[in-house]
């Protein structure tokens, strides 16, 4: 398989068998080809493995002991054959022409290293109304500086390095901060590229537990910029 225009799509999954098939189908139904799909099972104890394997040979499935989404994405990057990398969480959905829109930019605007788009959040259909009422779902499109909307040149990603596996949450925020510090050039498209599923398990407690990580990430970014400014003045 030629990797010149190949997009490697990496899907980390942990106990998400209810939604995984829909996520995979949204990748396989992309109008852009060629692509490869790599599912990294981060120690699931539900039926996620069976769901992923049911798409063989269109999907390559790999297992690792539970180590977090950052480690799962890093494992997928090691296995990827493409010159471009994309990521999708196992409970989210791409629009059919997501990759087509982004690859058009990357093929025609060589100064751009990574392309993002907008996100529409939605309540997962199986939720009871009482649960939906507790989960705020913004009605408008949101700018999606998010791993699920990004396509990036592989060599640009590796200039920054892999995701920090020591972070419980916020590994992408940390990575993106490093990328901008290094001067990588992003572009964000105005239209919808990804639908982000709200189902309760992706909010609340997990976000509260991550606050320490987010504070640490902001401080690290500010420290890097202060150091860079000091070196420029010397």
Kinemage of the C-alpha trace (Angstrom):
@kinemage 1
@onewidth
@group {chain A} dominant
@subgroup {mainchain}
@vectorlist {calphas} color= white
{ca unk a 1} P 0.000 0.000 0.000
{ca unk a 2} L 1.421 3.392 -1.027
{ca unk a 3} L 1.556 5.733 1.929
{ca unk a 4} L 2.001 9.011 0.023
{ca unk a 5} L -1.678 9.994 0.326
{ca unk a 6} L -2.687 7.402 2.904
{ca unk a 7} L -4.533 8.639 5.987
{ca unk a 8} L -4.083 6.437 9.041
{ca unk a 9} L -7.120 6.715 11.317
{ca unk a 10} L -6.521 5.683 14.935
{ca unk a 11} L -9.475 4.877 17.196
{ca unk a 12} L -8.716 4.244 20.885
{ca unk a 13} L -11.485 2.368 22.667
{ca unk a 14} L -12.161 1.512 26.288
{ca unk a 15} L -15.457 -0.214 27.147
{ca unk a 16} L -17.378 1.476 24.362
{ca unk a 17} L -18.966 -1.443 22.520
{ca unk a 18} L -22.333 0.355 22.411
{ca unk a 19} L -20.972 3.109 20.136
{ca unk a 20} L -17.841 1.730 18.486
{ca unk a 21} L -19.504 0.288 15.371
{ca unk a 22} L -21.054 3.639 14.474
{ca unk a 23} L -17.698 5.381 14.883
{ca unk a 24} L -15.919 2.842 12.661
{ca unk a 25} L -18.655 3.018 10.023
{ca unk a 26} L -18.318 6.804 9.879
{ca unk a 27} L -14.651 6.311 8.966
{ca unk a 28} L -15.174 3.514 6.457
{ca unk a 29} L -17.885 5.593 4.734
{ca unk a 30} L -15.546 8.523 4.078
{ca unk a 31} L -15.554 9.878 0.550
{ca unk a 32} L -11.748 10.156 0.739
{ca unk a 33} L -9.556 7.177 -0.093
{ca unk a 34} L -7.039 5.736 0.647
{ca unk a 35} L -7.301 5.262 4.383
{ca unk a 36} L -6.482 2.638 6.979
{ca unk a 37} L -8.343 2.143 10.244
{ca unk a 38} L -6.522 1.038 13.397
{ca unk a 39} L -8.489 0.289 16.576
{ca unk a 40} L -6.466 0.201 19.792
{ca unk a 41} L -8.316 -1.563 22.607
{ca unk a 42} L -7.152 -0.001 25.869
{ca unk a 43} L -7.954 -2.958 28.111
{ca unk a 44} L -11.721 -3.152 27.504
{ca unk a 45} L -13.730 -5.670 29.492
{ca unk a 46} L -16.916 -5.380 27.436
{ca unk a 47} L -17.568 -6.443 23.828
{ca unk a 48} L -15.406 -3.774 22.171
{ca unk a 49} L -12.973 -6.369 20.805
{ca unk a 50} L -15.749 -8.359 19.125
{ca unk a 51} L -17.190 -5.186 17.557
{ca unk a 52} L -13.830 -4.125 16.142
{ca unk a 53} L -12.957 -7.603 14.878
{ca unk a 54} L -16.307 -7.841 13.084
{ca unk a 55} L -14.971 -5.234 10.618
{ca unk a 56} L -11.955 -7.351 9.623
{ca unk a 57} L -10.155 -6.952 7.194
{ca unk a 58} L -11.148 -3.286 6.787
{ca unk a 59} L -10.069 -2.596 10.367
{ca unk a 60} L -6.844 -3.607 12.094
{ca unk a 61} L -7.418 -4.444 15.774
{ca unk a 62} L -4.784 -4.372 18.541
{ca unk a 63} L -4.996 -4.778 22.301
{ca unk a 64} L -2.994 -3.198 25.112
{ca unk a 65} L -3.403 -3.332 28.907
{ca unk a 66} L -5.295 -0.283 30.105
{ca unk a 67} L -2.903 2.652 29.859
{ca unk a 68} L -5.072 5.603 28.825
{ca unk a 69} L -6.145 7.237 25.582
{ca unk a 70} L -2.793 8.951 25.061
{ca unk a 71} L -0.909 5.656 25.221
{ca unk a 72} L -3.471 4.033 22.907
{ca unk a 73} L -3.058 6.793 20.337
{ca unk a 74} L 0.729 6.504 20.595
{ca unk a 75} L 0.526 2.748 19.966
{ca unk a 76} L -1.617 3.407 16.916
{ca unk a 77} L 0.903 5.925 15.604
{ca unk a 78} L 3.657 3.293 15.894
{ca unk a 79} L 1.556 0.932 13.770
{ca unk a 80} L 0.371 3.502 11.235
{ca unk a 81} L 1.620 3.331 7.653
{ca unk a 82} L 0.215 6.607 6.329
{ca unk a 83} L 1.821 9.972 5.684
{ca unk a 84} L -1.155 11.602 7.422
{ca unk a 85} L -2.635 10.887 10.864
{ca unk a 86} L -6.203 11.275 12.089
{ca unk a 87} L -7.895 10.296 15.341
{ca unk a 88} L -11.463 9.508 16.372
{ca unk a 89} L -12.832 8.653 19.804
{ca unk a 90} L -14.897 5.470 19.882
{ca unk a 91} L -18.135 7.296 20.750
{ca unk a 92} L -17.943 10.088 18.162
{ca unk a 93} L -18.905 10.281 14.476
{ca unk a 94} L -17.336 11.885 11.415
{ca unk a 95} L -19.349 13.486 8.616
{ca unk a 96} L -18.825 11.614 5.305
{ca unk a 97} L -16.634 14.208 3.573
{ca unk a 98} L -14.473 15.131 6.570
{ca unk a 99} L -11.230 13.748 5.175
{ca unk a 100} L -11.967 14.975 1.646
{ca unk a 101} L -12.259 18.555 2.891
{ca unk a 102} L -9.118 18.365 4.983
{ca unk a 103} L -6.918 16.570 2.481
{ca unk a 104} L -7.810 19.161 -0.156
{ca unk a 105} L -6.247 21.780 2.128
{ca unk a 106} L -3.172 19.705 2.930
{ca unk a 107} L -2.585 18.893 -0.739
{ca unk a 108} L -3.025 22.491 -1.961
{ca unk a 109} L -1.658 24.604 0.891
{ca unk a 110} L 1.816 23.236 1.695
{ca unk a 111} L 2.387 25.714 4.517
{ca unk a 112} L -0.432 24.114 6.547
{ca unk a 113} L 0.632 21.293 8.873
{ca unk a 114} L -2.714 20.308 10.417
{ca unk a 115} L -6.372 20.924 9.634
{ca unk a 116} L -9.286 21.132 12.075
{ca unk a 117} L -13.016 21.759 11.710
{ca unk a 118} L -16.147 22.346 13.746
{ca unk a 119} L -18.001 20.049 16.143
{ca unk a 120} L -21.717 19.555 16.769
{ca unk a 121} L -22.537 17.967 20.110
{ca unk a 122} L -25.555 15.694 20.485
{ca unk a 123} L -27.285 13.661 23.164
{ca unk a 124} L -26.914 9.936 22.562
{ca unk a 125} L -30.366 8.676 21.487
{ca unk a 126} L -30.688 5.988 24.156
{ca unk a 127} L -30.491 8.467 27.052
{ca unk a 128} L -33.612 9.019 29.111
{ca unk a 129} L -34.986 12.548 29.093
{ca unk a 130} L -34.107 12.926 32.765
{ca unk a 131} L -30.465 12.222 31.925
{ca unk a 132} L -30.450 14.499 28.871
{ca unk a 133} L -31.760 17.332 31.018
{ca unk a 134} L -28.685 17.028 33.239
{ca unk a 135} L -26.172 17.173 30.369
{ca unk a 136} L -25.846 20.544 28.658
{ca unk a 137} L -25.737 20.196 24.872
{ca unk a 138} L -24.783 23.457 23.128
{ca unk a 139} L -26.938 23.932 20.014
{ca unk a 140} L -24.351 25.761 17.930
{ca unk a 141} L -21.304 24.521 16.055
{ca unk a 142} L -18.116 24.791 18.086
{ca unk a 143} L -14.584 25.333 16.825
{ca unk a 144} L -13.023 21.910 17.176
{ca unk a 145} L -9.402 22.074 18.260
{ca unk a 146} L -9.845 18.442 19.201
{ca unk a 147} L -8.052 15.223 18.175
{ca unk a 148} L -11.245 13.985 16.525
{ca unk a 149} L -11.318 16.830 14.011
{ca unk a 150} L -7.588 16.927 13.235
{ca unk a 151} L -5.714 15.599 10.239
{ca unk a 152} L -1.978 16.213 10.433
{ca unk a 153} L 1.089 15.442 8.369
{ca unk a 154} L 2.904 12.581 10.019
{ca unk a 155} L 6.281 14.304 9.913
{ca unk a 156} L 4.777 17.409 11.523
{ca unk a 157} L 3.253 15.350 14.330
{ca unk a 158} L 6.561 13.633 15.035
{ca unk a 159} L 8.349 16.993 15.168
{ca unk a 160} L 6.263 17.690 18.275
{ca unk a 161} L 6.432 14.143 19.634
{ca unk a 162} L 3.879 11.726 20.990
{ca unk a 163} L 1.160 12.316 23.568
{ca unk a 164} L 2.145 12.587 27.232
{ca unk a 165} L 1.002 9.342 28.847
{ca unk a 166} L 1.424 10.738 32.379
{ca unk a 167} L -1.702 12.879 32.016
{ca unk a 168} L -5.087 11.477 33.023
{ca unk a 169} L -6.837 13.997 30.780
{ca unk a 170} L -5.715 16.870 28.603
{ca unk a 171} L -2.959 15.063 26.727
{ca unk a 172} L -4.150 16.637 23.484
{ca unk a 173} L -4.223 20.145 24.978
{ca unk a 174} L -0.650 19.610 26.117
{ca unk a 175} L 0.398 18.300 22.700
{ca unk a 176} L -1.306 21.160 20.838
{ca unk a 177} L 0.340 23.737 23.093
{ca unk a 178} L 3.730 22.222 22.278
{ca unk a 179} L 2.850 22.209 18.567
{ca unk a 180} L 1.997 25.906 18.521
{ca unk a 181} L 5.143 26.706 20.531
{ca unk a 182} L 7.151 24.930 17.804
{ca unk a 183} L 5.439 26.919 15.076
{ca unk a 184} L 3.259 24.275 13.433
{ca unk a 185} L 0.667 25.901 11.193
{ca unk a 186} L -2.994 24.989 11.818
{ca unk a 187} L -6.045 25.768 9.722
{ca unk a 188} L -9.633 25.419 10.874
{ca unk a 189} L -12.422 24.844 8.366
{ca unk a 190} L -15.756 26.625 8.890
{ca unk a 191} L -18.043 23.612 8.476
{ca unk a 192} L -19.087 20.611 10.530
{ca unk a 193} L -16.587 17.729 10.548
{ca unk a 194} L -17.469 15.722 13.661
{ca unk a 195} L -20.477 14.975 15.831
{ca unk a 196} L -19.514 14.553 19.489
{ca unk a 197} L -21.715 12.206 21.477
{ca unk a 198} L -22.794 13.202 24.979
{ca unk a 199} L -23.746 10.213 27.092
{ca unk a 200} L -22.795 10.987 30.670
{ca unk a 201} L -19.649 8.897 30.974
{ca unk a 202} L -17.629 11.467 29.012
{ca unk a 203} L -18.495 14.344 31.358
{ca unk a 204} L -18.806 15.238 35.056
{ca unk a 205} L -16.506 13.187 37.249
{ca unk a 206} L -13.840 12.701 34.581
{ca unk a 207} L -13.646 16.448 33.996
{ca unk a 208} L -13.431 17.193 37.718
{ca unk a 209} L -10.618 14.698 38.135
{ca unk a 210} L -8.683 16.327 35.300
{ca unk a 211} L -8.587 19.856 36.729
{ca unk a 212} L -5.125 19.397 38.239
{ca unk a 213} L -3.788 18.240 34.886
{ca unk a 214} L -5.254 21.273 33.096
{ca unk a 215} L -3.716 23.703 35.597
{ca unk a 216} L -0.363 21.968 35.196
{ca unk a 217} L -0.608 22.165 31.390
{ca unk a 218} L -1.353 25.891 31.425
{ca unk a 219} L 1.587 26.544 33.765
{ca unk a 220} L 3.948 24.464 31.594
{ca unk a 221} L 2.907 26.358 28.471
{ca unk a 222} L 3.415 29.729 30.161
{ca unk a 223} L 6.830 28.614 31.463
{ca unk a 224} L 7.912 27.563 27.956
{ca unk a 225} L 6.874 30.905 26.507
{ca unk a 226} L 8.633 32.861 29.255
{ca unk a 227} L 11.815 30.887 28.594
{ca unk a 228} L 11.539 31.476 24.848
{ca unk a 229} L 11.008 35.222 25.358
{ca unk a 230} L 13.991 35.415 27.711
{ca unk a 231} L 16.214 33.639 25.161
{ca unk a 232} L 15.089 36.017 22.411
{ca unk a 233} L 16.062 39.042 24.532
{ca unk a 234} L 19.537 37.685 25.323
